[in-house]
Structure formats: structure tokens, C-alpha cells
Amino acid sequence: MTQKNLFTTCTLGPYQLSNRVVMAPLTRNRAAPGNIPTPLMALYYKQRASAGFIITEATQIMPEGQGYPNTPGIHSQQQIEGWKQVTQTVHEAGGKIFLQLWHVGRISHSLYQPDHVLPVAPSAIAPSGQVYTLEGMKPYETPRALETREIPHIIECYRIGAKNALAAGFDGVEIHAANGYLIDQFLQDGTNKRTDIYGGSVENRTRFLLEITQAVIDVWGADRVGVRLSPNGTFNDMSDSNPRALFSHVIQALDALHVVYVHLRTGTEADIRHGRQPIPIKTLRPLFQRTFILNDQFDRAKGDAAVAQGLADMVAFGSLFISNPDLPLRLQTNAPLIPPDSSTFYGGTEKGYTDYPALQITE
Ligand SMILES: Cc1cc2nc3c(=O)[nH]c(=O)nc-3n(C[C@H](O)[C@H](O)[C@H](O)COP(=O)(O)O)c2cc1C
């Protein structure tokens, strides 16, 4: 039997996928006023439809969940209509697309908040560093700790966001529980000092994620819901006293809910510099029965090896998908890869967005 690699077909819940190369979620800050997806965004995603499946850029489930300019939402009718153009063009091109559901929590600023109130978080702890606002860079503010009685409303907004994603024609949703945003802030004890049922023990800190996941499953069914985690990540000033115990529990609890995939960032050099001892993926992989997606600085050789060894079922690529719209074909044929231009990552026009060329195939 031949070994599996990135180009062996696979199934994901109800879907048959043509390869195991996932387009990672990538914030590109190009939504129109009202945080509405545009026809240019539809073209961008269509160009990348040869991915095994696409995970969209992070998309706020409620206005309070925003922390950057021009990020799309999934809480208004116009946003649903905007996303319909995206899902339709991706489907016409034969692709599959999941929406990433997002709330930034403390990684915001009152300038982004309705009525300019403080951002919310599990505990009133400011992240170090600065936030980009339309008035320039500003120090992060100390967020307001959510009252226990406010939490059901946020979970309800995830449920409504999931329902809106269904109406917009997506194939599934990914819950963004990585990278130091609201759900991760509840998971890790550097940011969660709560004394109610959402803080303290690993079980209590995981409760917020699991309640959201159940609400989203109620809309979509577990076989079209994935969850993204960054167990080795320190981005956005994150820390935890025992990440291995925490994330082992989280992955097992997600397994018990039968979500279709767990999408893990494996961590970067920067995380190690920030003092994080990476949890070996081989200790986490056996804790989850269904599709396991890995990400962070993969290339074809590393991706093929992870799939062949059974460490990953699929591999997500981020920055390379920005500059190589036909990345699966380029990887498969060992074609040259175009390096991405980081100056056009966050906001702007079609430049550095939809003008990266696909390979010219000559007969
Ligand atoms: C421009 C840019 C935007 C990103 N936006 C998101 C996002 O919206 N949601 C998310 O979960 N990760 C986001 N990430 C992280 C990527 O999904 C991915 O984890 C990271 O780029 C590492 O993968 P790579 O080494 O293949 O680039 C972003 C990364 C970049 C470079």
C-alpha cells in the first residue's frame, strides 16, 4: 500500500476532499464599511478554491468581538449577503469553505467598541503591548471582567453567528479558540483569574469553550464543526501554569463532543523565546479520534511526513496561501513558491491580495 501524503484524498465529516492542504485562516482587513464582505474578497477566496478546504479569516460574531479595522462580521443581514457571494464563487470553483467564528476579548480597544466602552475579558488584566487603531497605535486598556450573568449572551451570539453562517452558505464553521483571543483567554490561567464556574480548575476554564461548541453543534451538527487551538502559543501575551494538562483536557473534551476536527498550531520559535516548552504533538494526537489538522511553518516535505506518520490528517498553510493562490498544485509539482509581501497583509486593495499569479500551464 502506498503511503499517505498531502495529496491523498480524504473525508472530513460529510465531505470528500481532493487533497489535505488546508488554507489557514488569514485576516486581511479588506471588508467594506459595516464590516461587510466584498466582491474582491469573493475573488480572493475563489482563487484559492483548490485547497482541500478553506478556513476564512477570523469573523466577529458580535460588534464587541472586533479588535482590528475592516474585519468582516457575521452578525448583520448585509454581512450574510456579502458572505453569500464568497461561498457561491468558491462552490462554483469546486471548493469547500468553513467560516472562522471570532471574538477578540481583551485584544480590542474602546475605539472599536459600541459606545466606546471598555473591551471585555474573563479578568481585568491588560495585555502588554499596543493595539492598532484608526487613531494610531495605543496601549492596550485594562478590559472589564465579564459578569457570570453576561456569559450566556456571548454564547448565544456564537449560536446566532453559526446560524448566520449556515444561511450564508458555508460548508461548516471553525471556532477560533487560539491565538490569545476571548476563548483562549478563558482557557489559560495567565488571563483567567475568575472564581466562578468559568475559572479556577482546568474543567472550569474549559467550560466557556465547551458551551460555545455545544451551541454551535446544535446549529450545524458535530460533523461540520471544527475548533482551532494554540497549545504552544504565547501570541497576545498568553501564559498558562500547565499548558500540557490544560490542552490535553481540552482536546479530550472536544473529542467527547465529536467535533469533526481539531486544528492545532504547533508553535513557533517566538513562543519558545517567550518561555513556552512546546507540548510534543505525538502526545496530543492520540487524544482525538477524528481529523487532526496541524499548522505552523510547514512545507511539502514536513507536511507529507506528518501525514505519513499519522501525526496529522491534514496540514494548514497560512502565509504561503497569501502569495500562491494555487498552492496545492505548486506543492504537488514542486513548482517555485512566491514569497509573500508582508506590507500588504493587513488592509489595502487588490495589490498583494488578488494579484498573485497562478502557474501558467503550457501544453
Ligand atoms: C496575515 C495573517 C493573518 C492571520 N489571521 C489569522 C486569523 O484570522 N485567524 C487565525 O486563527 N490565525 C490567523 N493567522 C495565523 C495563520 O492562520 C497561521 O497560523 C500562521 O500564518 C502560521 O502558518 P504558516 O507558517 O503556514 O504561515 C494569521 C497569520 C497571518 C500571517
The ligand as an ORCA input file, in Angstrom:
! r2SCAN-3c Opt
* xyz 0 1
  C      -1.650     37.907      7.654
  C      -2.027     36.867      8.671
  C      -3.317     36.857      9.183
  C      -3.724     35.859     10.088
  N      -5.011     35.821     10.520
  C      -5.458     34.780     11.286
  C      -6.840     34.648     11.604
  O      -7.695     35.447     11.182
  N      -7.201     33.593     12.373
  C      -6.290     32.677     12.837
  O      -6.670     31.732     13.532
  N      -4.979     32.782     12.529
  C      -4.551     33.795     11.745
  N      -3.225     33.857     11.371
  C      -2.329     32.729     11.682
  C      -2.302     31.751     10.489
  O      -3.545     31.082     10.352
  C      -1.214     30.686     10.671
  O      -1.433     30.054     11.908
  C       0.203     31.270     10.635
  O       0.385     32.085      9.485
  C       1.253     30.161     10.631
  O       1.127     29.362      9.468
  P       2.213     29.466      8.297
  O       3.542     29.215      8.942
  O       1.822     28.462      7.275
  O       2.127     30.885      7.762
  C      -2.789     34.873     10.507
  C      -1.471     34.923     10.014
  C      -1.102     35.884      9.104
  C       0.308     35.876      8.543
*
